[in-house]
């Protein structure tokens, strides 16, 4: 039997949990992921992670449940997942030649309650050309990614510098996740 539930259908989050040896079953969560009018990026990411856990735990209570959310913030604004090519291009133009923050929040439900943690990373992009942005859209990578890019994919060539958690920029900060799991007795390095 798997040790935890992962309230996510993200292949990246699944890949990251497997990387550290955590056994899990992925479960779906339906949620309106729109920030409130004056909600800051960190507060939004925290709320989304907690909300995903709260919704999923209604059906999956028999073992710990992990949920996460990742947002890209620039100039105090939140860049979510682009709806279409035009929105993805707009996001990438905003990130071009600039530094932005990637915030990943994690919520872990267990019998003792819900614990949360977050990772804040900074990424600097080089200047992007219009034809690069268009070509990048055609790869399919930007479609379901916060900020319209995947650091673990072809967008790695855009990132001049990353300060913080690479796995957090991917969507699940492994250090923070492992610390939450260890606090409830699930240690990725020690098999039961």
C-alpha positions in Angstrom: 0.0 0.0 0.0 1.2 3.5 -0.8 2.2 5.6 2.2 0.5 8.9 1.2 -1.9 10.4 -1.2 -0.8 13.2 -3.5 -3.6 15.6 -4.3 -2.4 16.4 -7.7 -2.4 15.0 -11.3 0.8 16.8 -12.1 3.4 14.5 -13.7 6.1 16.8 -12.4 5.0 16.4 -8.7 4.7 12.7 -9.1 8.2 12.5 -10.7 9.7 14.6 -7.8 8.0 12.4 -5.1 9.4 9.3 -6.8 12.8 10.9 -6.9 12.9 10.9 -3.1 11.4 7.4 -2.8 7.9 8.3 -1.5 5.2 5.8 -2.2 1.9 7.5 -3.1 -1.4 7.4 -4.9 -2.3 10.5 -7.0 -5.8 11.7 -6.5 -7.7 14.3 -8.4 -8.7 17.7 -7.0 -11.1 20.1 -8.7 -10.7 23.7 -7.5 -11.1 27.2 -8.8 -7.5 28.5 -8.8 -8.2 32.2 -9.0 -6.5 34.7 -6.7 -8.7 37.0 -4.6 -8.6 40.6 -5.7 -5.9 41.9 -3.4 -4.3 38.5 -2.5 -0.5 38.5 -2.5 1.3 35.6 -4.3 2.6 33.9 -1.1 -0.9 34.1 0.5 -2.5 32.7 -2.7 -0.1 29.8 -2.9 -0.6 28.9 0.7 -4.4 29.1 0.4 -4.4 26.9 -2.7 -2.2 24.2 -1.1 -4.4 24.2 2.0 -7.6 24.2 0.0 -6.5 21.3 -2.2 -5.7 19.3 0.9 -9.0 20.2 2.5 -11.0 19.2 -0.5 -9.1 15.9 -1.1 -9.1 14.8 2.5 -12.9 14.7 2.4 -12.6 11.5 0.3 -9.1 10.3 1.2 -8.6 10.3 5.0 -7.0 6.9 5.8 -3.4 8.1 5.3 -1.5 11.3 5.0 -2.3 13.6 2.1 0.0 16.0 0.4 -1.1 19.0 -1.7 1.0 21.8 -3.3 0.6 24.9 -5.4 3.1 26.9 -7.4 2.8 30.5 -8.6 5.1 32.9 -10.5 5.2 36.4 -9.2 6.5 39.5 -11.0 6.0 43.1 -10.1 3.7 42.0 -7.3 1.4 40.2 -9.8 0.6 36.5 -10.1 1.2 34.7 -13.3 -0.9 31.6 -13.4 -1.3 29.0 -16.2 -1.8 30.6 -19.6 -5.2 30.1 -21.3 -3.8 30.3 -24.8 -0.7 31.2 -26.9 -1.4 35.0 -26.6 -1.4 34.8 -22.8 1.7 32.6 -22.7 3.5 35.0 -25.0 2.5 38.0 -22.8 3.8 36.2 -19.7 7.1 35.3 -21.3 7.6 38.9 -22.6 7.0 40.1 -19.0 9.7 37.6 -17.7 12.1 38.4 -20.5 15.4 39.9 -19.3 14.0 40.1 -15.7 14.1 38.5 -12.3 10.9 36.9 -10.9 9.9 34.8 -7.9 8.5 31.3 -7.9 6.6 30.4 -4.8 5.7 26.8 -4.0 3.5 26.0 -1.0 3.0 22.6 0.4 0.2 21.3 2.8 0.4 17.9 4.5 -2.7 16.6 6.2 -2.3 13.9 8.8 -4.1 12.7 11.9 -2.4 15.4 13.9 -3.6 18.2 11.6 -2.4 20.1 8.6 1.1 21.4 8.4 2.4 23.8 5.7 5.7 25.0 4.3 6.8 27.1 1.4 9.7 27.7 -0.8 10.5 31.0 -2.5 13.0 31.0 -5.3 14.2 33.7 -7.7 14.8 33.1 -11.4 16.4 35.5 -13.9 15.6 35.1 -17.5 17.8 36.4 -20.4 16.2 38.5 -23.0 13.8 36.4 -25.1 13.2 37.0 -28.9 9.6 36.9 -30.2 10.4 34.0 -32.5 11.7 32.0 -29.5 8.6 32.6 -27.5 6.5 31.5 -30.5 8.6 28.4 -31.0 8.5 27.6 -27.3 4.7 27.7 -27.3 4.7 25.1 -30.1 6.6 22.7 -27.9 3.5 22.4 -25.7 5.4 23.0 -22.5 3.8 26.3 -21.5 0.2 25.1 -21.6 -0.2 24.0 -18.0 2.7 25.7 -16.2 2.6 28.6 -13.9 4.2 31.6 -15.6 4.0 29.7 -18.9 7.3 27.8 -18.6 8.8 24.6 -17.4 12.3 25.1 -15.9 13.0 21.3 -16.3 12.2 21.5 -20.0 13.3 23.6 -22.9 12.8 26.8 -20.9 16.0 25.9 -19.0 17.8 27.8 -21.8 16.0 31.0 -20.8 17.1 30.8 -17.1 20.3 32.7 -16.6 20.3 32.2 -12.8 18.2 30.4 -10.2 18.5 31.1 -6.5 16.5 28.8 -4.3 14.9 25.5 -4.9 15.1 23.9 -8.3 12.4 21.4 -7.3 10.3 24.2 -5.9 10.4 26.0 -9.3 9.3 22.6 -10.9 6.3 22.5 -8.6 7.2 20.6 -5.4 10.0 21.8 -3.1 11.6 18.6 -2.0 13.4 19.8 1.1 10.3 21.3 2.6 8.2 18.3 1.6 10.6 15.9 3.1 10.7 17.9 6.4 6.9 17.8 6.6 6.9 14.1 6.0 9.7 13.4 8.5 7.7 15.3 11.1 4.9 12.7 10.9 7.3 9.7 10.7 7.8 9.2 7.0 11.5 9.5 6.3 12.4 9.1 2.6 15.8 7.6 3.6 14.6 5.2 6.2 12.3 2.4 5.1 9.8 1.0 7.6 
